[in-house]
Amino acid sequence: MRRVKIVCTIGPATCHEAGIQGLLQAGMDMARLNGSHADLAWHAAAITLIRTCAPGIPILLDIPGRKIRTGTLTVEPVFEVGSTIILTTNPGDDGTRAVPVNRPDLHDHIKVGDAILADDGTLRFTVTAVRGRDLVCRAETSGTLRSAKGINVPGVAMGPQDLTPRDHAMIAFAVEHGVDFVGISFVESAAHVEAVRRLTGPSGPRILSKVENLGAMSNLSEVVRTSDAIMIDRGDLSVETNLEEVALMQKKILLAGLEHAVPVIVATEMLHSMIDNAVPTKAEVSDITNAVIDGATALMLSGETAVGRHPLAAVALMRRVADTVAESVQAGMDAAEGSTIPEAVGEAVALLCRRLPITRIVAITISGYAARMVAACRPRQGIIAVTNDPTRVRSLGLLHGTEAVLLPIVFSRTSTDHIVECLRLLWCEGRLGDDDLVLVTSVGYPRSGTRMNLIQTHAIRDLSVGLGWQR
């Protein structure tokens, strides 16, 4: 059972049958497609490939939103400290004269002396002149400015942006192709989340909000509460805020995720050195370790699996470290106190799982709420989240220690007969055995607002023999 999940970004290094299957075997639990790169035809083909090679894993389509990026460059300028680099809002440039950026009014907000950062803050420039649509800059670091790299202008207020036409097109694409999550950049409020949810619809992709600036941190509780999942984008967060506070903000976001039972993915440079090297740094291993200790639901690999030289080794290494740390943490895990019926039921589930020889937990749920509440308590036993909603089954697989299963049966509102039927089908599929002692949680006799009010324990042998189950 995998407690902590691994998200792998699919790119040129892995976007083929052997690559997807290799990632899956190495420990991938979710596939991410970065909408900042490639066109929709490429992403459509990638989705088809993933669904063919790894049909059970959820797919995240990360939508760039209002993130400022460099354009597609024919010439990617190489520079030294003190070199002059021109950024421009003129889309006709290709890097030969100037590097285009995708925010058309950027030149209206920048003044001489402002700092501009690129590529997660690894490249730094100072603006020396503003000439029409051109920003003339002095390089403060050496390097190469490449296509589709992020641009940050810390300390410069440019005001919020509505969803762009490209956002609308990519969200419609995500709905059409049945991805499980859409990742929204620079989310700052519940209203932003709800604006996206109106576009995805009630049965469309779940909303993953990326926390990457002070706006999101200022409204953290409402952003987490209204989202289906959270990603900590440490690259933008570090350059949009203060580098020295990023680790503290990460802990705060992870705590908010646990409080609201919302999965949180920790991202950016988890194993960055393994893009080129076969062995990680000890600091990277410590980074993974601390993220798991602090309660991360999932860890994400970006360039490591998209363009890196050692994608499978990176996933396998992360899998080993995450599993080792998660098992250690589990020994001292205490369930949080609850004040509502579902929270109290979740706490009771955790207590029963410690006191009884429970082997599996079955959370029967349509919306996923029961599975989320149980997973947030971090029980030692594996969780089987059973739903009859095909639009939600893969997204439930992101939850801590959870296996999602789709069963095409009707969940009754007037009896609990469907609970035993779910157990029978799981037994028939070999997911439960006669030696299992199962704890089941669900909602019984639901009315509006009723959630997770039922706990049962079943010895599967008693049911299979007593009810005459046949495989």
N, C-alpha and C positions, 0 to 999 in steps of 0.2 A: 504494500500500500504506500503510495506517495503522499506524504503529508503536505509538503511544500511543492508547488507546481513550477514548471519551467516554461517560459514563453520564448519561442525562437523566431527571429525575424528571417523571413525567406527572401533571398536575393540571388544574384547570379551564381554564387558558390553552391547553392542548395536547391535551386528551383528546377529539379529534375527528379525522376522516379527514385533513383538510388539515393539522392540527397534527402528527400522527404522520408523515405523508409529508414535511412541511417539515423536521422535525427530522432525519429520515433523510437527506434531501438535504444538509442543512447539516453533517452529520458525526456523528450519533448512532450508537453501536455497541451500546449496551445501554439498555433501558428499565427504570426503577425505579418501583415503586409503594410509596408510604409507607403502611404498615398503620395508622399512628397517625391517619390521616384517612380519612373516608368509611366506608361499611359494605361488607360482603362482596359484596353485590349490585353495588355500583359497581365494585369491583375485578374481579369476574367479567366485567362488560361491558367494562372497560378491557383485560383480557387478550384477550378475543375481538377487540376492535378492533385491538390491536397485532399479534396473529397474522394478521389479515386484511391490514393495511396494511404490515407489516414482518415477514413470517414467518421471516426468517433471523436475526433478532437475539435474543439471550437476554433473558429477563425476570427481574428481581430483585424479590421481594416482601420488603420490609423490615418485620420483625415487631418491635413496640415492646418486648416482653419486660417487664422490671421497671422500665423507665424511668418516672419519675414525671411526669405531665402534668396540666395543667388539664383540666377536663371540658368538655362542650359548654355554652356560655354563651349565654343569652338576652340578657344585658347584659354587654358587655366593658368593664370599668371603665377610665376615663381618670383619671390622677392626676398630681400634681406632687410635687416633693421635699417631704417632711414629711407627705404625706397618709397617712391610715390605710387599709390594705387588709386585709381578713380572708380568710385561706385556711382551708378547712375540709375535713375528711374525711367530712362529711355529704353523701352523693350527691344528696340532695334539693334542694340549693341550685343556683342557675342564674346567679349573678353579680349578682343584684339586691341581696342582703344580703352574700353571701360567695361567694368563688370556690372551687368544689369541686376537689379533686385526687384522683387515682385510687389512691393508696396508703392503704388504710383504717386503718393503724396509725401514720401519720406523726406524729400528735399525741403518741404515746407516746415518741417519740425526740427531740423538739425541746424546747429550754428557752429561757428568756428570754435574749436577747443573741446567739442563733445567727443566722447570716446565711443567707438564702434567695435564690437566684438563679433567674431565669426567662429563657426565650427566649435560650438560649446565652450567658447571663451579661450580656445587655444591660440587664436590669432587675434591680435589687438592693433587697432589703428586710432590715430587722432586726426580729427577733421581740421585741415589747414585753410580750406576755402570752400565756399558754396557758389557755384557758377551755374545758374539756371537749374537744370535737372541733375547736374553733376556734383558729386561730393568728392573733393580732392583730399586725399588722406595720406598721412605719413605712417609707414609701418613701424610698429613698436616691437614686433617679433618677426622672425624669419619664417618662411613656410610657403605653402601653395594654397591658393584660394580656388576651390573646386566647385563644380556645378551642384546646385540644390543644397548648399550648406546654409545652416541657420545663421541669421544676423540678429544681434541684440544691441539695443541702445539704452543701457541702464541709466536711470535718472531722467530720461526724456519722456514726458507725458504726451502720448499721441491720441489718447481718447479711445473708447471702445469701438469695435467694428461689429456691424451686424454680420450674419452669415452671408458669405459671398456666393455669387452664382456657382463658383466651383464647388463650394461646400454643398450646396443644394444638389448639384449633379452627382457628387460622390456619395452623398447619403442615399439618393435614389438608386444609384448603382449598388450600394450595399444591400438595400432592401430587395432589389430585383434578384441579386445573386445569393441571397439567403445567408450572408455572413452572420455570425453570432454576436459580435460586438462591433460598435463603431467607436473609435477613440477620438475625442474632441479636444483640440488644443486650446490652451489659455482660457479654460473655463474659470469664471470669476463669480458666478451666482447661480442660485437655483433657477432663475428665469432663463439663463443660458441653457441649462440642462433641459428644461421643459420645452424650449423652442426647438431643440433637436428632437425631443421625444414626439412632438407633434408631427414631425416629418417622418420618423421611423414607424409610427403607428403602434397600436397595442400588441401586435404580434410580430413586429419587426425586430431588428437587432437591439440588444441591450446597449445602454449608454455607459461608456467608460470615459470618465472625466480625467484629464491630465492636469495635475497640480504643478504649476511651473512658474508662478509669479506671486507678488505680494497680494494682488487682488484675491486670488484663490485662498491664500493663507488667512487673509482678513475675514473671509466668509467660509472658513473651512467646514464648519459643522453643517451648514445648509448645502454646500456642494456635495459633501459625502452623503448626507441623508437622502438627497434626491437622485443620486447616481446609482447605477447597478454595480459599478466597479470603479476603482481609482488607480491611476498610475502616477507614481512620483517620478517626474522627468527631472532628474538631478542636473542634467546639462543646462537647460534653460533656467531652472531654479537657481543654480549657482551664480549665473551671470545677471539674472533679473533681480536678485536679492543680494545677500552677502555670503561669500564663499565660506566664511568661518562659522556660519549658522546653519549650513545645509544639513549636517548630521542631526542637529537638534530639531530642525523642521521635519526631517524624515521620521524621527521618533514621534513627533506630535501627530503627523498624518497617520502613521500606523496605529497609534492609540485611538484616533478618531474612527478609523476603519473598524477596529475591534468593538468600540462602543456602539456603533450603528450596524454591526454585523454585515459590513460591506467589504468584499475582497479588495486587497491593496497589492499592486504590483510595484516592486522596486526596480527601477530601470536606470540605464546609462553607465557604461564603462565598468560593468561588474567584472568582466574578464578582458578588459581592453587590450592588454598585452598579448593575449592569445590570438589576436587578429594576425600577428606575424610570428609569434613564438609558440612552441609546443608546450611550454611550462609556464604557469601563471606566476605572478609575484605573490609573496606571502601577504602583502597588504590587501590584495584582491581576495584571497581566501578569507582573511579576517573580515573584509567587507561583507562577503556572503554570510559568514557566521553571524555577525551582529545583526544583519537584516532579519535572519531567521529567528534569532533570540528575541528581537523586538516585535515579532508577530507578523512578518510578511506572509501573505498568502502565496505569492508567486514572485519569481525573479526573472528578469528579462535579459536576453542577449540580443544585441543589435548588429553591429558590424561583425561581431565574432562569428555569427552564422550566416550573415547575408553576403559578405565579401571576404571573410577571413580565410586564412590558409589551413586552419585546423578546426573546422566547425564541429565535427563529431567529438573530437577530444575535448573541446570547450564544454559541450553539453554533458558529456560523461563526467568530467571533473566537477561541474556544478552539481550534478545529480548526487555524486558521492558526498560532497561537502554538505549539501542541504539535508540529505537523509541522515547523515551522522549527527548533525547539530539538532535536527528536529527530534530525533529519538532521545537525545540527552535532555532537551527542554521538556519533553513530554513527562519525564519522571517527576518533575517538580511542578507540573501544571495544576493550578487550582481553578475551579470554575468560578466565574464572576457571579455576584449576587444579582438577582432579578427582582423587579418590582411589578411587572405585568404578568398575566397568566402565561403568555408564550415564553417570556424570559425565565419565569420560575420553572416552567416545564423543561426548558433547555438546561437549567441548572440541575433539575431532578434527573434528567437523562444522564448528565455527566456523573452525578453521584451514584446512580444505579450501575453505571458502567464501571465504576471503581469498586463497588461493593459486591457485585455479582459476576459470575464467570461469563459475562456477555461476550460473544464472539463477533457479532455483526450488528450494526444499527441500520434499520430501514426507515427512511423518512419518506412518507407518501405525500406528495405535494403537487399541486398544479402550478402555482406561481413560483415555487422555489423557496418560500419563506421558511418552512419547517427545516429544510436542509441547511439554510443559511444560519438559523439560530443554533442548530446542533453543532455545525462546523465551527461556529464562533467560540464554542466552549472547548474546542480542541480535545475531544475524547480520544483515548488510545485506539479504540476499535475503528475499523474502517466503516465508512458510511456509504450505503447504497441509496441514492436519491432517485425515487421512482416517480415519474410523471407521465401523464398521457398527452402532454402538449409537445408536439414535434418541434415547435419553434423555440422551446426552452431547454431541451434535453442537453444539447452540447454545452450551453453556457453554464449549466450546473456543474459540469466537470471542472470548472475553475476553482470550486470551493475546496477548502483545506481537507485533505484526506477523504475525498468524495469520489465515488464512481456513479455516473449518471446513467440511468436505464429508462428507455421508453417502453411502456406497456400499453398497447392499444385497447384499454378497457375503460368503462364508464365508472367514475368515482361517485358513489351514491350519496345523495343528500338525506336519505331517510333511513339508512342502515349503515352498518360497518362491515357488511359482507364482502365488499371489495378489498378489504385489508387482507383477509385470508386468501382471496383469489390472487392478489399480488404476490403473496408469499409462495403460493403454489407455482405460479409462473416462474418466479425466480429459482425455485427448486427444480423445475423442469429444465431450465436453461443451465443448470449446474452452478449458479451463482450462490446458492445456499445448499448445504448438505445436511444429512440426518443428524450429524453431531453438533450442529450449530444451535446455540441459545441466542435468540434474536430479540433485540429490543426494537419495537415499532413505535414511531410517533407520527401523528397525523392530526387532522381536524375531524371531529365527529359531529354529525348533524349540523352542518354549517348554516349560518345565516349571515347577513351582512355584517362585516366587521369581526366575525369569529375566526380565530386563527390558532392552530396548534394547541388543542386542549385535551389531547388523548395520548396516553402511554400504555402499551401492552408489551408483555414478554411472552415468547413462545419457544418451546423446545420443538424444533422442526421434526424430530422423529415422532413425537406425539401426534403432530398434525398429519404427517405422511402416512403413518400406520392407521391412526384413528379415522381418517377421512378417506383412506383407500386411494391415495394419489398414485397415478401411473405416469411414468415417463414415456 
